[in-house]
Amino acid sequence: MAVKRLLCFGDSNTWGYIPGHNSLVRYDENTRWTSLLQKKLGDSYKILDFGLCGCESGAKFASKFFNTDGQTLFPSVLCANLPLDAVFIMLGTNDLKKQNHWKAGDTARNLDALIEVTQTLAPEAKIFLAPAVILKDGLINDPDFDCLPAIADSKVCAEEVKALAEKRKIAFFDTNKYVHELDFDGCHFTAADHKAFADELSHFIAIHFSESKV
């Protein structure tokens, strides 16, 4: 049986960022959800991990160091990893930063464009869509966010991503059913969150590929 190739495209919660450091530090391969997902699903799957710290569904604010704009980045990442059997997309947190002046509908509209790209460049690939986490009070210490409005907007954003999946009739994986803890900064997965996320996502993917649960 051919190995199923699954691209995971997301931000720092896909990359596995650990907050509280002066530089970019990530969880190791025994902890990150993408690595755990590979172990859970086994050799019949190939998990292609593309998480990028700061990645936005559609950048209004450009990083001076690297491209964080999902709209321009995603098509290249997608093509570089062809052929693909599935694409998993989880973005939205960085859209809510103060400099982006997020408005209701922004993230869903940008994700809809990524769905269009996938259906054009990888028409046979299944698409799995997940909302970013609903933010928590620890965010108050992050100068990039206006804490209370960002928390409220993250709830709206999650609802809109679900509505987009329903409208598009694509598979929706509800991040916030399985990620409850979050680190002290109010926006990043803890090690426990990574494990819970991988455990549930592995079942979700196996079901959608009509295989027995892992």
Buried (B, 14 or more C-beta within 10 A) or exposed (E): EEEBBBBBBBBBBBBBBBBEEEEEEBBEEEBBBBBBBBEBBEEEBBBBBBBBBBBBBBBEBEBEEEBBBBBEBBBEBBEEBEEBBBBBBBBBBBBBBBEBEBEEEBBBBBBBBBBEBBBEBBEEBBBBBBBBBBBBEBBBEBEBBBBEEBBBBBEBBBBBBBEBBEEBEBBBBBBBEBBEEBBEBBBBBBBEBBBBBBBBBBEBBBEEBEBEEB
